[in-house]
C-alpha cells in the first residue's frame, strides 16, 4: 500500500491542504470566497463555481466506483452546475466538494497497491493508477484556473 498512500498524499496536497507544487490547494482557493465572486464571469471562461462543481463531479463519480458501485458519470454532464443564487448555495457546493475530497483521499489510501494495475471498470478506461493520476492532474489543471480567476475577481 505504499504507492496508494503516496497517491493519497498527492491528492491531499492538491485538494485539501498541500502547498508543495502549486503553493496552494483547492480548499485554500475556495475559502473566504463569496457566492458572487464564485459565480462571476470573466470573459468566456468558466466560473470558479463551475470549476468546483466540475472537479467534484468526477470525485463523486469515482467514489461510487471505489465503493463497489457502477461508473455512471458522463463528461457531457460534468459542467451541469445547478444555479448558485445565494451564499448558502455556494457553501453547500464547497462543503460537498471538501467532503468528497476527503472521502476520495481515504478511498485511495485504503486501496491495496495490487489494484492499481487492474482495469478501472472496463479496460477502455485504463487502470486504477491512470484514473487516480488523472484526477490529480485534472485537479491541478483546474486549481490553476481557479487561482487565476480568483486573482482577476478579487
C-alpha positions as CSV (number, residue, x, y, z in Angstrom):
1,X,0.0,0.0,0.0
2,X,3.0,2.3,-0.3
3,X,2.0,3.5,-3.8
4,X,-1.6,4.1,-2.9
5,X,-0.6,6.1,0.2
6,X,1.7,8.2,-1.9
7,X,-1.1,8.9,-4.4
8,X,-3.5,9.7,-1.5
9,X,-0.8,12.2,-0.2
10,X,-0.7,13.9,-3.6
11,X,-4.5,14.1,-3.7
12,X,-4.5,15.6,-0.2
13,X,-2.0,18.2,-1.3
14,X,-3.9,19.4,-4.4
15,X,-7.4,19.2,-2.9
16,X,-7.2,20.0,0.8
17,X,-4.0,21.2,2.4
18,X,-0.8,21.0,0.4
19,X,1.4,23.7,-0.9
20,X,4.2,21.8,-2.4
21,X,3.7,22.0,-6.2
22,X,1.3,25.0,-6.6
23,X,1.9,26.8,-3.3
24,X,-1.8,26.5,-2.7
25,X,-4.7,24.0,-2.9
26,X,-8.3,23.9,-3.9
27,X,-9.6,24.3,-0.4
28,X,-7.5,27.4,0.2
29,X,-8.7,28.9,-3.0
30,X,-12.4,28.3,-2.2
31,X,-12.3,29.5,1.3
32,X,-13.3,33.1,2.0
33,X,-14.9,33.5,-1.4
34,X,-18.5,34.6,-1.5
35,X,-21.1,33.3,-3.9
36,X,-21.0,36.4,-6.1
37,X,-17.2,36.1,-6.6
38,X,-17.6,32.3,-7.2
39,X,-20.2,32.9,-9.9
40,X,-18.6,36.0,-11.5
41,X,-17.9,35.5,-15.2
42,X,-14.6,36.6,-16.7
43,X,-15.0,36.8,-20.4
44,X,-15.9,33.4,-21.8
45,X,-14.1,31.4,-19.0
46,X,-15.8,29.1,-16.6
47,X,-16.6,30.5,-13.2
48,X,-15.0,29.3,-10.0
49,X,-18.3,27.7,-9.0
50,X,-18.5,25.8,-12.3
51,X,-14.9,24.5,-12.0
52,X,-15.6,23.5,-8.4
53,X,-18.7,21.6,-9.5
54,X,-16.7,20.0,-12.4
55,X,-13.9,18.7,-10.2
56,X,-16.4,17.5,-7.6
57,X,-18.5,15.7,-10.3
58,X,-15.5,13.4,-11.1
59,X,-14.6,12.9,-7.4
60,X,-18.1,11.8,-6.6
61,X,-18.4,9.5,-9.6
62,X,-15.2,7.7,-8.8
63,X,-16.0,7.4,-5.1
64,X,-19.1,5.4,-6.2
65,X,-16.9,3.0,-8.2
66,X,-14.3,2.7,-5.3
67,X,-17.2,1.7,-3.0
68,X,-18.4,-1.0,-5.4
69,X,-20.9,0.9,-7.5
70,X,-21.2,1.5,-11.2
71,X,-19.4,4.2,-13.2
72,X,-22.4,6.4,-14.1
73,X,-20.8,9.8,-14.7
74,X,-20.5,11.2,-18.2
75,X,-18.3,14.0,-19.4
76,X,-21.2,15.8,-21.0
77,X,-22.8,16.4,-17.6
78,X,-19.6,17.5,-15.8
79,X,-20.4,21.2,-16.1
80,X,-24.1,21.0,-15.3
81,X,-23.9,23.2,-12.3
82,X,-27.2,23.9,-10.6
83,X,-27.8,27.6,-10.2
84,X,-25.9,29.3,-7.4
85,X,-28.1,32.2,-6.2
86,X,-27.0,32.6,-2.6
87,X,-24.2,32.2,-0.2
88,X,-26.0,29.1,1.1
89,X,-25.9,27.5,-2.4
90,X,-22.2,28.3,-2.7
91,X,-21.3,27.0,0.8
92,X,-23.3,23.8,0.1
93,X,-21.2,23.2,-3.1
94,X,-17.9,23.9,-1.3
95,X,-18.9,21.6,1.6
96,X,-19.8,18.8,-0.7
97,X,-16.5,19.3,-2.6
98,X,-14.5,19.2,0.6
99,X,-16.3,16.1,1.9
100,X,-15.8,14.3,-1.4
101,X,-12.2,15.3,-1.5
102,X,-11.6,13.8,2.0
103,X,-13.5,10.6,1.1
104,X,-11.6,10.3,-2.2
105,X,-8.3,10.6,-0.4
106,X,-9.3,8.0,2.1
107,X,-10.6,5.6,-0.6
108,X,-7.3,5.8,-2.5
109,X,-5.3,5.4,0.7
110,X,-7.2,2.2,1.5
111,X,-6.6,0.5,-1.9
112,X,-4.1,-2.2,-2.0
113,X,-1.2,-1.5,-4.4
114,X,-2.1,-4.6,-6.4
115,X,-5.4,-2.9,-7.6
116,X,-3.5,-0.1,-9.3
117,X,-2.7,-2.1,-12.4
118,X,-6.2,-3.6,-12.6
119,X,-8.7,-2.3,-15.2
120,X,-10.9,0.5,-14.0
121,X,-14.4,-0.7,-14.6
122,X,-13.6,-1.5,-18.2
123,X,-10.3,-1.8,-20.0
124,X,-11.3,1.1,-22.2
125,X,-11.0,3.4,-19.1
126,X,-7.4,2.3,-18.4
127,X,-6.4,1.1,-15.0
128,X,-6.9,2.4,-11.5
129,X,-3.5,4.1,-11.4
130,X,-4.2,6.1,-14.6
131,X,-7.6,7.2,-13.3
132,X,-6.2,8.3,-9.9
133,X,-3.3,10.1,-11.5
134,X,-5.8,11.6,-13.9
135,X,-7.7,13.1,-11.0
136,X,-4.5,14.6,-9.6
137,X,-3.6,16.2,-12.9
138,X,-7.1,17.3,-13.6
139,X,-7.4,18.9,-10.2
140,X,-4.0,20.8,-10.6
141,X,-5.1,22.0,-14.0
142,X,-8.4,23.4,-12.7
143,X,-6.7,24.7,-9.5
144,X,-4.5,26.9,-11.8
145,X,-7.7,28.2,-13.4
146,X,-9.4,28.8,-10.1
147,X,-6.3,30.6,-8.8
148,X,-6.1,32.9,-11.8
149,X,-9.8,33.6,-11.8
150,X,-9.6,34.5,-8.1
151,X,-6.8,37.0,-8.7
152,X,-8.8,38.6,-11.6
153,X,-12.0,38.8,-9.5
154,X,-10.7,39.8,-6.1
